[in-house]
């Protein structure tokens, strides 16, 4: 079973592109992998093309060998775009191998530990602020609208949500230093105004959803260590599922974790066990977030197994198309130490049409697919209907 063709395809995801690797064997099998990154999609596509000479004519079943061939070729610029390209290729090869054997991908890793996975509604409110015009969702003009959104989450059966620093108004905004008008700063300082806005947002959500629903706040890389500790201390009364924060400094993350009673989640931007190791050795986070489209499937499982050795749970970083939702579902099915799975609920209307069999969500849980491979393919006709860049030449990219 030889690799005959490797292509990278982009689809318009409304406010970001989705990036897919399509691998076809010489005997006609097709595998799909997602490696979306709204910051450097063209870079990923170019990197996949740079790898073609290591793939064409080679055995599609020898996935670990293909992975290390690609890694050796790019080890002087490890991570970032090159590793995401490797991940997309590797994910497509697992799809091919599982389809050839007539089994789901997780069966190649010992079979499923669960038949459904609890979800949290990600970017809750964030997406409505940014692209409510495209989604047709209610505006978030005041705290009453935030409360209504929280009640909608409960009504639709979800038991957890994650938001960013949404500031209701007319228009509402999302606080991202360097992106929000009038807030362009890289100092990472938490002002009294922002601290008050965060407390109002999370307090409103908590009052609306009750004491048991999990609430997460994602701070990304937007504050320095001191600012994150101040935010954590302010939010302790609201019993978050976790406070999420990204940093490249293991000691700084440990300092934050030790300063608060809130659980800390982090590490979504890291790739390979080597980058995760110093954080895990310090027990610097309560939940290790792992991005399957950026790490590939086997490396993601290795990272999760390493986390398990340190008694740390994992959660997939997953805010992409439904193909990535399926990657994450197989990841969750194959592991014992998964906390919860991320998913974007507010999204473009063609998201479901883009895959041949969309994931099934029941009562806030995703049903683990049972069909061969990932359980669905990309519908190339739908992808062609929504090209990226768009036919008018535009290409919208959000900062998250």
Secondary structure by P-SEA (a helix, b strand, c coil): ccccbbbbbbbbcccbbbbbbbbbcccbbbbbbbbcccccaaaaaaaaaaaccccccccccaaaaaaaaaaaacccccccaaaaaaaaaaaaaaaaaaaaaccccccccccccccbbbbcccccccccccccccccccccccaaaaaaaaaaaaaacccccccccccccccbbbbbcccccccccccccccaaaaaaaaaaaaaaaaaacccbbbbbbbcccccaaaaaaaaaaaccccccbbbbbbccaaaaaaaaaaccbbbbccccccccccaaaaaaaccccbbbbbcccccaaaaaaaaaaaaaacbbbbbbccccaaaaaaaaaaaaacccccbbbbbccccccccccccccccccccccccccccccccccaaaaaaaccccccccbbbbccc
